[in-house]
Amino acid sequence: MTLTQHVRNGWYLGAWSDEIGRTLKQRWITDLPVCFYRLPDQTVTAVEDRCPHRKYPLSLGHLDDDGTLQCDYHGYRFDGQGVCVGVAEQADKPKAALRRFPLVERDGAVWIWPGDPELADEGLLPDTSWLNDPNWTHVHGVVPLKARHLLLLENLLDLTHETFLHPTSIGNAAVAATPIDVTVDGDRVGFSRRMTGIEAPPFYEKSCGLTSPVDRWQDGDFYPPGIFVLNIRVAATGTEEPDGFHMKVLYGMTPGRGNETHDFYALGRDYLIDDQELTRFQHEQQLAVMQEDVDALEAQEIMYATDPGGTAESSIKSDLAALRGRRAVAKMLTREQQAGTARPRASA
Amino acid sequence: MTSPPTAAPDTHTLGSAEAGTPSAARRGTEFEGTATVVARQTVADGVVSLELAASCGEPLPPWRPGAHIDVVLPTGVIRQYSLCGPVKDTARWRVAVLREPDGRGGSQWIHDHLVEGGELRVRGPRNNFPLRPAARYLFVGGGIGITPLLPMIAEAEAAGAEWSLLYGGRTRASMAFLPELEGYGERVTVRPQDQYGLLDLTGHLGDPDRSALVYCCGPAGLIDAVEAHCAGWPTGALNVERFAAADVRQPAGDEAEQPIEVELRASGTTLTVPPGLSVLKAVEQAGVPVLSSCEEGICGSCETSVLEGEVDHRDSLLTDDERAANDTMLICVSRARGRRLVLDL
């Protein structure tokens, strides 16, 4: 696995809505510095975080009440469309404009398309209505990860690792012992694992008050290049749908700068939604599990980074979804490169 | 629900059991170390049974029906074998090994070189094929696939469950453990193919039955047939275990038995690839460098562009659309539908 370039013609989770306000927020996305902020009408905007004058980060500048963004190095000022409306030193307006990124704010998430704006298609976004559904509750956040995006992608597409990496929370022998069905629909890669009559992993035992044996289902969907949604269903063995406990996990796997990744997460459930204690427990568990992943992926990143094109990888059947995920991303990158749109357009 | 041997470790995870290390290590309830062959017996044509004991003399960890162990051969090859002796025996593990002339040499090494008193590195047990409680069991075994079923049958019998076994093989002489099974009387139906033809799955399995679980192990074709029969059964009723070697897609018809001509256009070479030799091996033997890794049609390292000819895809990685496009193939396992392929190598 050598792919360290980033697909840009695709949606990435850029920020949670509650992260963006009237202060300027910098976040690197696919090696592009991005400055997020809200205009007076509350719409979110994101521009390349480099002043076209001398590249100073605009996120170190400030935002006026009328939505004007000012660079705090030499005073370039930009309106809500990113067009330069003036500079302190002279009366004439310099010809300059900021590159603005297509955004969609929906269900508390801000999605960003770092590539060719003409290709940005909202229809490619997954259904996130559960983040905003009164019958569901969820927790969310973002965890920094010093490992390339593809390692996170493969982590999520091969949950067999739960058995070994998360044995005290969500993993047990049944996960690795149960093979997955893999489906590919266009660029999308899905997998499904049905564990029946298994021992309840500790997290679900506590989260759902279940005792063994249980049935546990995992249905994961990877929307390349950077979105993963896992549908979880846990129930006493033999319980038919739609009964049982449902949870969803959304991961935004957003490449940052170099081989760093923003690991966005949202964990939702459709039961005991007012139980604050349960929410706190689940959030702690989610972060603990993610920390186990982060530790593993960062250790793995060092091994890949120091072994460029070196030793061959061994693969097994349970890698199938992850290998297809890799191929999906590699194909997107090839398409971009062939179309000549891999590089961002120069600022106007 | 199929159960390919996905939990099998690769060689890296066995680092703590280096050759020559006499001690045994335990990780959780697993044994990892050297085992001595305390008994070896030919139990059918091409099948030997081995009884293994920990070389250090310690008891072996407990296991449940359906469990397998990993055997690490001196050649570095790792093979999984189902435990088929009594579950209660913590002094010895029994496995049975079929000589597979077309395999990668693991079983042949065992047949030709491993004698009583010999040592092997083993690890396990692990269970990808657990027996779940049920009132009624329908067992279907094909050839060496009988091995995981033996302890299952013993457990079903001890539990007082209703059970029956349909056991097929090429010939009666090739079918292992018949004397053991005959002790169960009418519950066991032995059907060698040279006398009875294909197994009567319809007669054995009958209609879907909510109280019954089906356990099947054997060659891919048999498992595919049982899966087809059980398509309408409740989810989870069918439990199968496939062998790694049999898991690669089987040849389509007789075409695979023919030699194929493979032109390597960029190299200006044309090869004849005989049956039994992979396109990858033929290309390597011709001195044309090509990346490869798993040689099982999984990892995609050997993916090669196809310029002409129709591919007989036998990999696990490509999607249906990618296969239909016929412009790429994994040359470690896939072959040609016709007699000729032109590759961009």
Interface residues (C-beta under 8 A of the other chain):
Chain A: T160 A173 A176 A177 T178 P179 V184 R194 T196 G197 A312 E313 S314 S315 I316 K317 S318 D319 L320 L323 R324 R327
Chain B: M1 T2 S3 P4 P5 T6 A7 A8 D10 T11 H12 R126 N127 N128 P130 R132 T235 G236 D247 L291 S292 S293 C294 I298 C299 G300 S301 S316 L317 T319 D320 D321
